[in-house]
Amino acid sequence: MIEAPFIEVKIDDEVLEQQIFKHIEEKMIDIGHDKIFYSLDDLTHITSFSKGHIMNTFFDDSRFKHIRRRVGRKWVFPVEETNEFLKEWIKEQPNE
């Protein structure tokens, strides 16, 4: 007798990626609806990345350097430009 798995789960990577992208977009809209600027804390919430991970992945990206601004001791990021950058940046990441 051949044993078959009781449950088999198949995941369509493309559909999963679309759902993640949709969720990120909804979060961006929810958080950024009444904001002009994101803070670094907003970015951690939107992306679900830690501050360290943000600093190590896209913070020093030359395109992001043109967007970010330091006001006193605080970093701020214009909402629209940041959203566009993040959408492009995530598309460029390897889908492993």
C-alpha positions in Angstrom: 0.0 0.0 0.0 1.4 3.4 -1.0 1.0 6.1 1.7 -0.1 9.4 0.4 0.2 12.6 2.5 -2.9 13.5 4.4 -2.6 17.1 3.5 -0.8 18.7 0.6 -0.3 22.4 0.4 0.7 24.1 -2.8 1.5 27.8 -2.9 1.4 29.9 -6.1 4.4 32.2 -5.6 3.0 34.8 -8.0 -0.4 35.0 -6.2 1.4 35.2 -2.9 3.6 38.0 -4.1 0.5 39.9 -5.4 -1.2 39.5 -2.0 1.9 40.7 -0.2 2.1 43.7 -2.5 -1.6 44.4 -2.0 -1.2 44.3 1.8 1.8 46.6 1.7 -0.2 49.1 -0.5 -3.2 49.0 1.9 -0.9 49.6 4.9 0.8 52.5 3.1 -2.6 54.0 2.4 -3.8 53.5 6.0 -0.7 55.0 7.6 0.0 57.7 5.0 -3.6 58.9 4.4 -3.2 62.0 6.5 0.5 62.3 6.6 2.9 64.3 4.5 6.0 62.6 5.9 6.8 59.2 7.2 9.1 58.8 10.2 11.6 55.9 10.6 9.0 54.3 12.9 6.4 54.5 10.2 8.7 52.8 7.8 9.3 49.9 10.2 5.5 49.6 10.5 4.8 49.8 6.8 7.6 47.4 5.7 7.6 45.1 8.8 11.4 45.5 8.8 13.4 46.5 11.8 15.3 49.8 11.7 18.6 47.9 11.4 17.2 45.9 8.4 16.1 49.2 6.7 19.5 50.7 7.3 21.2 47.6 5.8 18.9 47.2 2.8 17.6 50.4 1.2 18.4 53.3 3.4 21.7 54.1 1.5 20.2 53.3 -1.9 21.1 56.3 -4.0 17.5 56.7 -5.1 16.3 56.7 -1.5 19.1 59.2 -0.5 17.4 61.7 -2.8 14.1 61.2 -1.0 15.1 61.2 2.7 15.6 64.3 4.7 17.2 64.9 8.1 15.3 67.5 10.1 17.2 68.1 13.3 17.9 64.7 14.7 15.0 63.0 13.0 14.8 61.4 9.6 11.6 62.1 7.6 10.5 60.7 4.3 7.9 62.3 1.9 5.0 59.9 1.7 4.4 59.8 -2.0 8.0 59.5 -3.1 8.7 56.9 -0.4 5.7 54.8 -1.5 6.9 54.9 -5.1 10.4 54.0 -4.1 9.3 51.1 -1.9 7.1 49.7 -4.7 10.0 49.7 -7.2 12.5 48.4 -4.6 10.5 45.4 -3.6 10.0 44.4 -7.3 13.8 44.4 -7.7 14.4 42.0 -4.8 15.1 38.3 -5.6 12.1 36.0 -5.2 13.7 33.0 -3.6 
